């Protein structure tokens, strides 16, 4: 696969990581190739972390802008049921 990192989606990066892991687990990686695979894995992990951080910030921003905080439920007043009636 070895697609350019800047053009990769999160899904593509995780799929390539899984392929590398399977190859290493199955001893399909030559010792000479192992260093390259480990370096590529490191780059892919960094990319995934960056994409997750960006997504988290974007989601936080949406909630902050929309003021989507759910208000805490009102506590029932003494002597009244939670729905406001006496019984």
RONU-856620 format. One record per atom (N, C-alpha, C): residue number from 1; atom name; y, x, z. Coordinates in nm, 4 decimals. Layout:
N
(node NUM; 'CA'; (Y; X; Z))
...
***
This chain:
87
(node 1; 'N'; (-0.1182; 0.0847; 0.0000))
(node 1; 'CA'; (0.0000; 0.0000; 0.0000))
(node 1; 'C'; (0.1238; 0.0887; 0.0000))
(node 2; 'N'; (0.1561; 0.1536; 0.1085))
(node 2; 'CA'; (0.2644; 0.2515; 0.1208))
(node 2; 'C'; (0.3957; 0.2086; 0.0558))
(node 3; 'N'; (0.4345; 0.0855; 0.0758))
(node 3; 'CA'; (0.5606; 0.0311; 0.0262))
(node 3; 'C'; (0.6757; 0.0964; 0.1018))
(node 4; 'N'; (0.7916; 0.1042; 0.0369))
(node 4; 'CA'; (0.9102; 0.1595; 0.1011))
(node 4; 'C'; (0.9447; 0.0753; 0.2239))
(node 5; 'N'; (0.9689; 0.1407; 0.3353))
(node 5; 'CA'; (0.9924; 0.0705; 0.4614))
(node 5; 'C'; (1.1087; -0.0278; 0.4551))
(node 6; 'N'; (1.2174; 0.0088; 0.3874))
(node 6; 'CA'; (1.3355; -0.0778; 0.3864))
(node 6; 'C'; (1.3107; -0.2090; 0.3129))
(node 7; 'N'; (1.2074; -0.2138; 0.2306))
(node 7; 'CA'; (1.1759; -0.3348; 0.1547))
(node 7; 'C'; (1.0628; -0.4165; 0.2174))
(node 8; 'N'; (1.0095; -0.3713; 0.3312))
(node 8; 'CA'; (0.8934; -0.4364; 0.3910))
(node 8; 'C'; (0.9324; -0.5510; 0.4826))
(node 9; 'N'; (0.8485; -0.6527; 0.4801))
(node 9; 'CA'; (0.8626; -0.7600; 0.5764))
(node 9; 'C'; (0.7810; -0.7233; 0.7000))
(node 10; 'N'; (0.8023; -0.7978; 0.8054))
(node 10; 'CA'; (0.7261; -0.7758; 0.9290))
(node 10; 'C'; (0.5769; -0.7958; 0.9015))
(node 11; 'N'; (0.5447; -0.9007; 0.8286))
(node 11; 'CA'; (0.4046; -0.9303; 0.7974))
(node 11; 'C'; (0.3399; -0.8163; 0.7190))
(node 12; 'N'; (0.4101; -0.7643; 0.6197))
(node 12; 'CA'; (0.3559; -0.6542; 0.5401))
(node 12; 'C'; (0.3318; -0.5304; 0.6270))
(node 13; 'N'; (0.4258; -0.5039; 0.7165))
(node 13; 'CA'; (0.4125; -0.3875; 0.8047))
(node 13; 'C'; (0.2919; -0.4016; 0.8970))
(node 14; 'N'; (0.2753; -0.5200; 0.9554))
(node 14; 'CA'; (0.1615; -0.5393; 1.0461))
(node 14; 'C'; (0.0295; -0.5362; 0.9694))
(node 15; 'N'; (0.0286; -0.5876; 0.8479))
(node 15; 'CA'; (-0.0932; -0.5820; 0.7668))
(node 15; 'C'; (-0.1308; -0.4373; 0.7336))
(node 16; 'N'; (-0.0308; -0.3569; 0.6992))
(node 16; 'CA'; (-0.0598; -0.2165; 0.6699))
(node 16; 'C'; (-0.1079; -0.1444; 0.7951))
(node 17; 'N'; (-0.0484; -0.1755; 0.9091))
(node 17; 'CA'; (-0.0956; -0.1158; 1.0345))
(node 17; 'C'; (-0.2417; -0.1515; 1.0609))
(node 18; 'N'; (-0.2772; -0.2772; 1.0363))
(node 18; 'CA'; (-0.4158; -0.3200; 1.0550))
(node 18; 'C'; (-0.5097; -0.2462; 0.9606))
(node 19; 'N'; (-0.4665; -0.2247; 0.8364))
(node 19; 'CA'; (-0.5480; -0.1509; 0.7390))
(node 19; 'C'; (-0.5700; -0.0073; 0.7852))
(node 20; 'N'; (-0.4649; 0.0549; 0.8327))
(node 20; 'CA'; (-0.4756; 0.1928; 0.8817))
(node 20; 'C'; (-0.5706; 0.1991; 0.9997))
(node 21; 'N'; (-0.5567; 0.1048; 1.0919))
(node 21; 'CA'; (-0.6431; 0.1014; 1.2094))
(node 21; 'C'; (-0.7892; 0.0843; 1.1704))
(node 22; 'N'; (-0.8162; -0.0089; 1.0788))
(node 22; 'CA'; (-0.9548; -0.0295; 1.0330))
(node 22; 'C'; (-1.0107; 0.0974; 0.9695))
(node 23; 'N'; (-0.9292; 0.1634; 0.8882))
(node 23; 'CA'; (-0.9749; 0.2853; 0.8216))
(node 23; 'C'; (-1.0078; 0.3941; 0.9243))
(node 24; 'N'; (-0.9247; 0.4065; 1.0261))
(node 24; 'CA'; (-0.9481; 0.5077; 1.1293))
(node 24; 'C'; (-1.0723; 0.4716; 1.2106))
(node 25; 'N'; (-1.0856; 0.3447; 1.2464))
(node 25; 'CA'; (-1.2015; 0.3004; 1.3247))
(node 25; 'C'; (-1.3325; 0.3189; 1.2492))
(node 26; 'N'; (-1.3283; 0.3033; 1.1180))
(node 26; 'CA'; (-1.4490; 0.3152; 1.0353))
(node 26; 'C'; (-1.4714; 0.4573; 0.9844))
(node 27; 'N'; (-1.3967; 0.5511; 1.0368))
(node 27; 'CA'; (-1.4059; 0.6911; 0.9935))
(node 27; 'C'; (-1.3845; 0.7083; 0.8434))
(node 28; 'N'; (-1.3038; 0.6200; 0.7836))
(node 28; 'CA'; (-1.2751; 0.6266; 0.6413))
(node 28; 'C'; (-1.1557; 0.7171; 0.6119))
(node 29; 'N'; (-1.0987; 0.7764; 0.7169))
(node 29; 'CA'; (-0.9816; 0.8626; 0.7002))
(node 29; 'C'; (-1.0262; 1.0072; 0.7183))
(node 30; 'N'; (-1.0002; 1.0852; 0.6175))
(node 30; 'CA'; (-1.0295; 1.2288; 0.6223))
(node 30; 'C'; (-0.9362; 1.2941; 0.7241))
(node 31; 'N'; (-0.9814; 1.3983; 0.7874))
(node 31; 'CA'; (-0.9003; 1.4691; 0.8865))
(node 31; 'C'; (-0.7676; 1.5130; 0.8262))
(node 32; 'N'; (-0.7691; 1.5555; 0.7017))
(node 32; 'CA'; (-0.6457; 1.5990; 0.6356))
(node 32; 'C'; (-0.5481; 1.4827; 0.6158))
(node 33; 'N'; (-0.6014; 1.3625; 0.6050))
(node 33; 'CA'; (-0.5195; 1.2438; 0.5827))
(node 33; 'C'; (-0.4756; 1.1792; 0.7149))
(node 34; 'N'; (-0.5415; 1.2136; 0.8221))
(node 34; 'CA'; (-0.5165; 1.1499; 0.9514))
(node 34; 'C'; (-0.3722; 1.1664; 0.9969))
(node 35; 'N'; (-0.3161; 1.2852; 0.9846))
(node 35; 'CA'; (-0.1782; 1.3094; 1.0265))
(node 35; 'C'; (-0.0826; 1.2179; 0.9511))
(node 36; 'N'; (-0.1031; 1.2041; 0.8205))
(node 36; 'CA'; (-0.0176; 1.1165; 0.7405))
(node 36; 'C'; (-0.0290; 0.9717; 0.7867))
(node 37; 'N'; (-0.1505; 0.9282; 0.8167))
(node 37; 'CA'; (-0.1720; 0.7908; 0.8614))
(node 37; 'C'; (-0.1051; 0.7659; 0.9964))
(node 38; 'N'; (-0.1139; 0.8629; 1.0858))
(node 38; 'CA'; (-0.0518; 0.8486; 1.2177))
(node 38; 'C'; (0.1003; 0.8451; 1.2034))
(node 39; 'N'; (0.1562; 0.9289; 1.1181))
(node 39; 'CA'; (0.3012; 0.9286; 1.0957))
(node 39; 'C'; (0.3463; 0.7960; 1.0339))
(node 40; 'N'; (0.2717; 0.7469; 0.9373))
(node 40; 'CA'; (0.3050; 0.6187; 0.8734))
(node 40; 'C'; (0.2966; 0.5058; 0.9768))
(node 41; 'N'; (0.1947; 0.5097; 1.0601))
(node 41; 'CA'; (0.1800; 0.4079; 1.1651))
(node 41; 'C'; (0.3009; 0.4085; 1.2573))
(node 42; 'N'; (0.3464; 0.5258; 1.2931))
(node 42; 'CA'; (0.4632; 0.5383; 1.3805))
(node 42; 'C'; (0.5862; 0.4749; 1.3151))
(node 43; 'N'; (0.6055; 0.4996; 1.1870))
(node 43; 'CA'; (0.7177; 0.4412; 1.1140))
(node 43; 'C'; (0.7070; 0.2892; 1.1086))
(node 44; 'N'; (0.5860; 0.2395; 1.0847))
(node 44; 'CA'; (0.5643; 0.0953; 1.0760))
(node 44; 'C'; (0.5876; 0.0270; 1.2111))
(node 45; 'N'; (0.5429; 0.0904; 1.3180))
(node 45; 'CA'; (0.5641; 0.0347; 1.4524))
(node 45; 'C'; (0.7132; 0.0290; 1.4832))
(node 46; 'N'; (0.7845; 0.1339; 1.4485))
(node 46; 'CA'; (0.9296; 0.1361; 1.4707))
(node 46; 'C'; (0.9969; 0.0240; 1.3922))
(node 47; 'N'; (0.9562; 0.0048; 1.2676))
(node 47; 'CA'; (1.0117; -0.1015; 1.1842))
(node 47; 'C'; (0.9856; -0.2379; 1.2468))
(node 48; 'N'; (0.8637; -0.2605; 1.2930))
(node 48; 'CA'; (0.8286; -0.3892; 1.3549))
(node 48; 'C'; (0.9118; -0.4146; 1.4802))
(node 49; 'N'; (0.9290; -0.3121; 1.5621))
(node 49; 'CA'; (1.0100; -0.3273; 1.6835))
(node 49; 'C'; (1.1537; -0.3632; 1.6480))
(node 50; 'N'; (1.2090; -0.2971; 1.5464))
(node 50; 'CA'; (1.3464; -0.3263; 1.5045))
(node 50; 'C'; (1.3591; -0.4705; 1.4552))
(node 51; 'N'; (1.2624; -0.5157; 1.3766))
(node 51; 'CA'; (1.2660; -0.6521; 1.3246))
(node 51; 'C'; (1.2537; -0.7538; 1.4379))
(node 52; 'N'; (1.1701; -0.7249; 1.5367))
(node 52; 'CA'; (1.1563; -0.8150; 1.6508))
(node 52; 'C'; (1.2847; -0.8204; 1.7327))
(node 53; 'N'; (1.3490; -0.7050; 1.7525))
(node 53; 'CA'; (1.4764; -0.7024; 1.8265))
(node 53; 'C'; (1.5838; -0.7818; 1.7531))
(node 54; 'N'; (1.5907; -0.7656; 1.6198))
(node 54; 'CA'; (1.6886; -0.8396; 1.5405))
(node 54; 'C'; (1.6641; -0.9898; 1.5507))
(node 55; 'N'; (1.5386; -1.0283; 1.5420))
(node 55; 'CA'; (1.5047; -1.1708; 1.5517))
(node 55; 'C'; (1.5420; -1.2250; 1.6888))
(node 56; 'N'; (1.5132; -1.1487; 1.7923))
(node 56; 'CA'; (1.5459; -1.1923; 1.9280))
(node 56; 'C'; (1.6967; -1.2096; 1.9453))
(node 57; 'N'; (1.7745; -1.1139; 1.8940))
(node 57; 'CA'; (1.9207; -1.1235; 1.9036))
(node 57; 'C'; (1.9722; -1.2446; 1.8265))
(node 58; 'N'; (1.9169; -1.2674; 1.7086))
(node 58; 'CA'; (1.9604; -1.3812; 1.6271))
(node 58; 'C'; (1.9297; -1.5130; 1.6967))
(node 59; 'N'; (1.8127; -1.5219; 1.7570))
(node 59; 'CA'; (1.7748; -1.6436; 1.8282))
(node 59; 'C'; (1.8641; -1.6633; 1.9499))
(node 60; 'N'; (1.8872; -1.5572; 2.0248))
(node 60; 'CA'; (1.9768; -1.5654; 2.1405))
(node 60; 'C'; (2.1153; -1.6102; 2.0985))
(node 61; 'N'; (2.1639; -1.5570; 1.9877))
(node 61; 'CA'; (2.2974; -1.5926; 1.9392))
(node 61; 'C'; (2.3041; -1.7410; 1.9039))
(node 62; 'N'; (2.2002; -1.7930; 1.8397))
(node 62; 'CA'; (2.1983; -1.9348; 1.8041))
(node 62; 'C'; (2.2058; -2.0199; 1.9300))
(node 63; 'N'; (2.1247; -1.9857; 2.0298))
(node 63; 'CA'; (2.1263; -2.0636; 2.1529))
(node 63; 'C'; (2.2606; -2.0530; 2.2236))
(node 64; 'N'; (2.3204; -1.9349; 2.2235))
(node 64; 'CA'; (2.4507; -1.9186; 2.2877))
(node 64; 'C'; (2.5601; -1.9948; 2.2135))
(node 65; 'N'; (2.5589; -1.9902; 2.0806))
(node 65; 'CA'; (2.6604; -2.0593; 2.0016))
(node 65; 'C'; (2.6469; -2.2104; 2.0124))
(node 66; 'N'; (2.5257; -2.2571; 2.0143))
(node 66; 'CA'; (2.5016; -2.4009; 2.0181))
(node 66; 'C'; (2.5029; -2.4552; 2.1603))
(node 67; 'N'; (2.5139; -2.3651; 2.2559))
(node 67; 'CA'; (2.5118; -2.4036; 2.3964))
(node 67; 'C'; (2.3939; -2.4961; 2.4242))
(node 68; 'N'; (2.2794; -2.4508; 2.3833))
(node 68; 'CA'; (2.1573; -2.5308; 2.3931))
(node 68; 'C'; (2.0909; -2.5210; 2.5292))
(node 69; 'N'; (2.1633; -2.4795; 2.6263))
(node 69; 'CA'; (2.1031; -2.4698; 2.7586))
(node 69; 'C'; (2.0730; -2.6101; 2.8087))
(node 70; 'N'; (1.9530; -2.6298; 2.8548))
(node 70; 'CA'; (1.9120; -2.7587; 2.9076))
(node 70; 'C'; (1.9636; -2.7723; 3.0490))
(node 71; 'N'; (2.0406; -2.8767; 3.0766))
(node 71; 'CA'; (2.0912; -2.8921; 3.2126))
(node 71; 'C'; (1.9759; -2.9197; 3.3088))
(node 72; 'N'; (1.9910; -2.8730; 3.4288))
(node 72; 'CA'; (1.8898; -2.8973; 3.5309))
(node 72; 'C'; (1.8866; -3.0457; 3.5602))
(node 73; 'N'; (1.7670; -3.1012; 3.5823))
(node 73; 'CA'; (1.7610; -3.2450; 3.6118))
(node 73; 'C'; (1.8347; -3.2763; 3.7409))
(node 74; 'N'; (1.9017; -3.3891; 3.7420))
(node 74; 'CA'; (1.9781; -3.4291; 3.8598))
(node 74; 'C'; (1.8825; -3.4595; 3.9739))
(node 75; 'N'; (1.9211; -3.4178; 4.0919))
(node 75; 'CA'; (1.8401; -3.4458; 4.2103))
(node 75; 'C'; (1.8693; -3.5885; 4.2547))
(node 76; 'N'; (1.7648; -3.6612; 4.2923))
(node 76; 'CA'; (1.7901; -3.7973; 4.3390))
(node 76; 'C'; (1.8710; -3.7947; 4.4681))
(node 77; 'N'; (1.9631; -3.8892; 4.4789))
(node 77; 'CA'; (2.0436; -3.8978; 4.6007))
(node 77; 'C'; (1.9573; -3.9528; 4.7124))
(node 78; 'N'; (1.9936; -3.9184; 4.8322))
(node 78; 'CA'; (1.9169; -3.9638; 4.9473))
(node 78; 'C'; (1.9162; -4.1156; 4.9525))
(node 79; 'N'; (1.7998; -4.1738; 4.9716))
(node 79; 'CA'; (1.7877; -4.3178; 4.9804))
(node 79; 'C'; (1.7693; -4.3846; 4.8459))
(node 80; 'N'; (1.7727; -4.3108; 4.7356))
(node 80; 'CA'; (1.7548; -4.3678; 4.6024))
(node 80; 'C'; (1.6366; -4.3004; 4.5347))
(node 81; 'N'; (1.5670; -4.3737; 4.4515))
(node 81; 'CA'; (1.4569; -4.3185; 4.3729))
(node 81; 'C'; (1.5167; -4.2348; 4.2610))
(node 82; 'N'; (1.4327; -4.1581; 4.1944))
(node 82; 'CA'; (1.4790; -4.0675; 4.0890))
(node 82; 'C'; (1.5468; -4.1427; 3.9743))
(node 83; 'N'; (1.5104; -4.2690; 3.9488))
(node 83; 'CA'; (1.5710; -4.3424; 3.8385))
(node 83; 'C'; (1.6983; -4.4151; 3.8778))
(node 84; 'N'; (1.7410; -4.3982; 4.0019))
(node 84; 'CA'; (1.8665; -4.4575; 4.0454))
(node 84; 'C'; (1.8510; -4.5875; 4.1211))
(node 85; 'N'; (1.7311; -4.6462; 4.1226))
(node 85; 'CA'; (1.7114; -4.7709; 4.1971))
(node 85; 'C'; (1.6711; -4.7392; 4.3403))
(node 86; 'N'; (1.6830; -4.8365; 4.4227))
(node 86; 'CA'; (1.6467; -4.8164; 4.5629))
(node 86; 'C'; (1.4960; -4.8169; 4.5818))
(node 87; 'N'; (1.4218; -4.8769; 4.4918))
(node 87; 'CA'; (1.2764; -4.8870; 4.5082))
(node 87; 'C'; (1.2029; -4.8170; 4.4006))
***
